[in-house]
Amino acid sequence: MSSKSFFAEDDAEQANKLAKKAKESPFMLIGIAGFIAAGAIGAYKYRHRGTMSTSVFLMQLRVAAQGTVVGCLTLGLGYQMAKEYIFDKHPKENLKSLSN
């Protein structure tokens, strides 16, 4: 078994995992895109930060990036809950019994 084929299989496996996760939670991908966008905007604004120290700038950038991801995941959770409990005319029955 060559190392080249091993890595090709691993890449395909990672792509399948990402595709599966995207179908399960599309807001996760939006959160990741927002995180990357916040990082790119922060890299651009780093040059024009003025008298602000680097450590303070990076802390603010980290909070903005994390807030973007958490906000997207919260919107996704709210959407899923609204879709399941408010907009669904026939609620699904719980398949597991509560008494074990």
C-alpha positions in Angstrom: 0.0 0.0 0.0 1.6 3.2 -1.1 1.3 6.4 0.9 -0.1 8.3 -2.1 -3.3 6.1 -2.2 -3.6 6.3 1.6 -3.8 10.1 1.5 -6.2 10.1 -1.5 -8.6 7.9 0.5 -8.3 10.1 3.6 -9.1 13.2 1.5 -12.2 11.5 0.0 -13.3 10.5 3.5 -12.9 14.1 4.8 -14.9 15.4 1.8 -17.7 12.9 2.5 -17.8 14.0 6.2 -18.0 17.7 5.2 -20.7 17.0 2.7 -22.7 15.0 5.3 -22.3 17.8 7.8 -23.4 20.4 5.3 -26.6 18.5 4.7 -27.3 18.1 8.4 -26.4 21.7 9.4 -26.1 24.2 6.6 -25.7 27.1 9.1 -22.4 25.6 10.2 -21.0 26.3 6.7 -22.3 29.8 6.9 -20.7 30.2 10.3 -17.3 28.9 8.9 -17.6 31.3 5.9 -18.4 34.2 8.4 -15.3 33.2 10.4 -13.1 33.3 7.4 -14.6 36.6 6.3 -14.1 38.1 9.7 -10.4 37.0 9.6 -9.9 38.4 6.1 -11.5 41.8 7.1 -9.4 41.8 10.2 -6.2 41.1 8.2 -7.1 44.1 6.0 -7.9 46.4 8.9 -4.8 45.4 10.8 -2.8 47.8 8.6 -5.2 50.7 9.5 -5.6 50.1 13.2 -4.1 53.4 14.3 -2.7 53.6 17.8 -4.4 50.4 19.0 -2.0 47.8 20.2 -1.7 44.5 18.4 -2.9 42.4 21.3 -6.1 44.4 21.8 -6.8 44.3 18.1 -6.4 40.6 18.0 -8.6 40.1 21.0 -11.4 42.2 19.4 -10.9 40.3 16.1 -11.2 36.9 17.9 -14.4 38.0 19.6 -15.9 39.2 16.3 -15.0 35.9 14.6 -16.4 33.8 17.4 -19.5 35.9 17.6 -20.1 35.4 13.9 -20.0 31.6 14.3 -22.1 31.5 17.4 -24.7 33.8 15.8 -25.0 31.7 12.7 -25.3 28.5 14.8 -27.9 30.2 17.0 -29.9 31.3 13.9 -29.7 27.7 12.6 -30.9 26.2 15.8 -33.8 28.7 16.0 -34.7 27.9 12.4 -34.7 24.1 13.0 -36.8 24.5 16.2 -39.3 26.8 14.4 -39.5 24.4 11.5 -40.0 21.4 13.7 -42.3 22.8 16.4 -44.1 25.8 14.9 -44.4 25.2 11.2 -44.9 21.4 11.2 -48.6 20.7 11.2 -48.2 17.1 12.3 -45.5 16.9 15.1 -43.4 13.8 15.1 -43.9 11.3 17.8 -41.1 10.5 20.1 -39.8 7.1 19.1 -38.1 6.3 22.4 -40.2 5.6 25.4 -39.6 7.6 28.5 -39.7 4.6 30.9 -36.8 2.2 30.6 
